[in-house]
């Protein structure tokens, strides 16, 4: 390929986590195991909550959507990486790269929104328990989830379409195991300022907004719990938030870790390894956090496996 811009580029090369050939069988087995655990764990959560009428509540409705988003998020990244390791190929087509960008943004931002909605649900349950079923009615829950999906889809579509305007030079190597928008922008030879503006605006609005909502909800929850006189009442109130708070902490701490890793080190593959935490490990751990700390989920799973209603 001759130097210069090539707007008709047909493929990119994903360098992955490590280029050491001796590590590839280990990485294949490890990521295949984590992917299967993620899909199976989240599917069990969805099936258990759907099959058990006791779990047809707003909290588990939002949890189903979170589990679906986690399956989609992991399925966007890991299968392609496994195929590349198995075939000893690093190639991803231009169309495949744009598709990965779309779904990565979609499911990552959707996770963020759903965690904020679940925080609001916990706020209403603890701070306004007598009016919980009136406030969190089926119509509102449906509208909240629909708004999450619609907003994230429109944002993903916008950023993906803007990625189509980029042109590229001879360097088509992406030092990552997945096509990320910021990596694609770094490779571009054309003007990337509009893409950068939209990326940062979306990060602040669609990332910071839900996070601020989570902080506000939990500040109100803490104030409400402190007003409870009995220790048992306080424990019961906090226990309803424990699983969600654990998932929120894991999600945002891993994202912060990736950000700090990319800021401190200039080694892009180190950043790619750090990205495994939020893109693969977090979706895998979420079902365990929600099931092991939740007697209702565990009871539903036991009834499911025993074939009892």
Buried (B, 14 or more C-beta within 10 A) or exposed (E): EEEEBBEEBEEBBBBBBBEEEEBBEEBBEEBBEBBEBBBEBBBBBBBBBBEBEEBEBBBBBBBBBBBBBBBBBBBBBBEBBBEBBEEEEBEBEBEBBBBBBBBBBBBBBBBBBBBBBBBBBBBBBBBBEEEBEEEBEEEEBEEBBEEBBEBBBEBBEEBBEBBEEBBBBEEBBBBBBBBBBBBBBEBBBBEBEEBEEBBEEBEEEBBEEBBEBBEBBBEBBBEBBEEBEEEEEBEEBBEBBEBBBBBBEBBBEBBEBBEEBBEEEEEBBBBBBBBBBBBBBBBBBBBBBBBEBBEBBBBBBEBBEEEEE
